[in-house]
Amino acid sequence: MVEIVETKLALRARADAARAAGQRVGLVPTMGFLHEGHRSLMQAARRACDVVIVTIFVNPMQFGPNEDLDRYPRDLDGDLDACRAEGVDIVFAPSIREMYPREPSTTVVHVAELTTGLCGESRPGHFDGVTTIVTKLFAITGPCHAYFGRKDAQQLAVITRMVDELDLPVTVVGCPLVREPDGLALSSRNAYLSAEHRTIAPQIHAALCLAADAVAAGETDPRRAVDIVRAHLRQWPDFSIDYVACVDSATLQAVDQIDADTLLAVAVRLGSTRLIDNVLLGASS
Ligand code: AMP
């Protein structure tokens, strides 16, 4: 049975009690509208932890003024069914007022450098919203294992760095990116795509695979990998490319030469929908 918790106090009490009983706490932060990508994080937490907590909170602080906060898809009943099916113990679904009693928040957690490039460039303030809410969730939950998807590779790098530099008592666990059978990275935002755009969206992954194939065949020049992705996507004029970049997966700095830690990351717009994807070059993903 999944227990639904709406207050910070109740969540902290449940997590404290679990730890006092010697149990390992697993935390899966999400914005809801759960799909198989989210479910893979729950499964990883379920395998490694005694108490699994899923948080469902569409965090206004990580949306820009012209972004999709108001139309972001929500389905709490469906989400609870998914959590039940994955054997989740607790769903934390707080109100905005519960998380931000004072608006706007006076305190903001900011990770420098890693947040300036890639998605940070076209989404100013986004990562401050992410790191602030994640820090709050960590502070409420206390020591835990926290599960994040590699779909959001920049977010994972930023949170990993933040936990390290702030000495937060959290073990960050990165989990594999989950895709549709046709290669499209699962995302709550895929629900926005028109039928026509849905048919061309898998070309993002196809483009990344072409570059990964070139690397597997010996290509080590990051500019060449980026060119391959751009050239492929250009065949569909509906793609508007935000960025294509080869960066180190931990520092997010541009690389001169591709190695096993090099991330090839892309963000595009298809109509009004912004989609991101990535592959680790030299790995088989
Ligand atoms: P979101 O609800 O979009 O904020 O995502 C919550 C968590 O699920 C984040 O750690 C994401 O990286 C992860 N996630 C979202 N989509 C996927 C996916 N396709 N594969 C793996 N993890 C994902």
Boltz pocket constraint, residues with backbone or C-beta under 6 A from the ligand:
constraints:
  - pocket:
      binder: B
      contacts: [[A, 29], [A, 30], [A, 31], [A, 32], [A, 36], [A, 37], [A, 38], [A, 40], [A, 41], [A, 147], [A, 148], [A, 149], [A, 150], [A, 151], [A, 152], [A, 175], [A, 176], [A, 177], [A, 178], [A, 179], [A, 185], [A, 186], [A, 187], [A, 188]]
      max_distance: 6.0
